[in-house]
Amino acid sequence: MSTASAQRTMDRYFQLMGRGDDIAACYSADATWVIADTGEVVQGAVAVRDYVIALHASRADWHTHTYVVADGHAYLEGDCAAADAQHDVRTRYCVAYDIADDLISAMRCYGFGGPAAAGESQPSAAEG
C-alpha cells in the first residue's frame, strides 16, 4: 500500500468522523482496537466504531500534536480533556493505525490505560 493510498483512507476516516457518519465503513470486518496500556481488545468493525464513539463522548477539547502517514500505517499523537468540568486533567495519547486494502485493520492506543489516566471512568472494551 502506498503512502498516498493510506492518506486517502485516513482522510476518508476523519471526514466521516467529523460529519458524524458511520466510521465503521473505514474498518475491515475483523478490525481491532487495542488499549495497549491494559491489553484490552475490541474486535470487529461495529464494536470498534462503538468503542471509538464512546471514547470521544467521554472526552473533550481534542488536540492533535503529531500526525504522520506512511506505507500502510498512520500515527496520531495528541491530548484531550475529561468531558466534565469537574476534572482539569489532560490525557496524552498516541494511536497507531494499520491500513490494508484501503481499510483500517488495527489500531493500538497508548495513553488511555484506565480511569486514572484522565481522572474519570472510560468506556469499557466490554461495552463494544
C-alpha positions in Angstrom: 0.0 0.0 0.0 1.4 3.4 -0.9 1.6 6.4 1.4 -0.9 8.2 -0.9 -3.4 5.3 -0.5 -3.0 5.2 3.2 -3.5 9.0 3.3 -6.8 8.7 1.3 -8.0 6.1 3.8 -7.2 8.2 6.8 -8.7 11.4 5.1 -11.9 9.5 4.5 -12.0 8.2 8.1 -11.5 11.7 9.6 -14.1 13.2 7.2 -16.7 10.6 8.2 -15.9 11.1 11.8 -16.1 14.9 11.5 -19.6 14.6 9.9 -20.8 12.1 12.4 -21.2 9.5 9.7 -20.5 5.7 10.1 -16.8 5.3 10.6 -17.2 1.5 10.6 -17.2 1.8 6.8 -13.4 2.5 7.1 -12.7 -0.6 9.2 -12.0 -4.1 7.9 -14.6 -6.6 9.2 -12.1 -8.0 11.7 -10.6 -4.7 12.8 -9.2 -4.4 16.3 -8.7 -1.6 18.8 -6.1 -2.5 21.4 -5.7 -0.4 24.6 -2.0 -1.1 24.8 -1.7 0.0 28.4 -4.2 -2.6 29.6 -4.2 -5.2 26.9 -7.9 -4.9 26.4 -9.0 -5.7 22.8 -12.1 -4.6 21.0 -12.7 -6.6 17.8 -15.0 -6.2 14.8 -15.9 -3.1 12.8 -19.1 -2.3 14.6 -17.7 -2.9 18.1 -14.6 -0.8 17.3 -16.8 2.0 16.0 -19.0 1.9 19.1 -15.9 2.0 21.3 -14.3 4.9 19.5 -17.6 6.9 19.6 -18.0 6.2 23.4 -14.3 7.2 23.9 -14.8 10.5 22.1 -18.0 11.2 24.0 -16.1 10.7 27.3 -13.6 13.4 26.4 -13.5 17.0 25.2 -11.1 19.5 23.7 -9.2 17.1 21.5 -5.8 18.4 20.2 -3.7 16.7 17.6 0.0 17.3 18.0 1.6 15.0 15.5 0.0 13.1 12.6 2.1 11.0 10.2 1.0 8.7 7.4 3.3 6.1 5.9 3.0 3.0 3.7 0.2 1.0 5.4 0.3 2.9 8.7 -0.7 6.2 10.3 0.2 7.6 13.7 -1.6 10.3 15.6 -0.4 11.8 18.9 -2.5 14.3 20.9 -4.2 15.1 24.1 -7.7 15.6 25.3 -9.6 16.7 28.5 -12.2 15.0 30.6 -15.7 15.7 29.2 -17.0 17.0 32.5 -15.9 20.3 34.0 -15.0 18.7 37.4 -11.7 17.4 36.2 -8.9 19.6 35.0 -6.7 16.7 33.7 -5.5 16.2 30.2 -4.7 12.8 28.8 -1.8 12.5 26.3 -2.3 9.6 23.8 -1.0 8.0 20.7 -2.9 5.9 18.2 -1.1 3.7 15.7 -3.2 2.6 12.7 -2.5 -0.4 10.4 -4.1 0.0 6.9 -4.6 -2.7 4.3 -6.7 -2.8 1.2 -7.9 0.8 1.8 -9.3 -0.1 5.2 -8.1 0.3 8.8 -7.4 -3.2 10.1 -5.9 -2.5 13.5 -5.5 0.4 16.0 -3.3 0.5 19.1 -4.0 3.2 21.6 -1.4 4.2 24.1 -2.1 6.5 27.0 -5.7 5.5 27.9 -4.5 3.0 30.5 -7.5 3.2 32.8 -9.7 5.6 34.7 -6.7 7.1 36.5 -5.3 8.3 33.1 -7.9 11.1 32.9 -9.4 11.2 36.4 -12.7 9.7 35.3 -14.2 6.4 34.0 -13.6 5.5 30.4 -15.7 3.3 28.1 -15.1 -0.3 28.8 -13.9 -2.6 26.0 -16.7 -4.9 27.1 -19.2 -2.1 26.1 -18.2 -2.5 22.5 
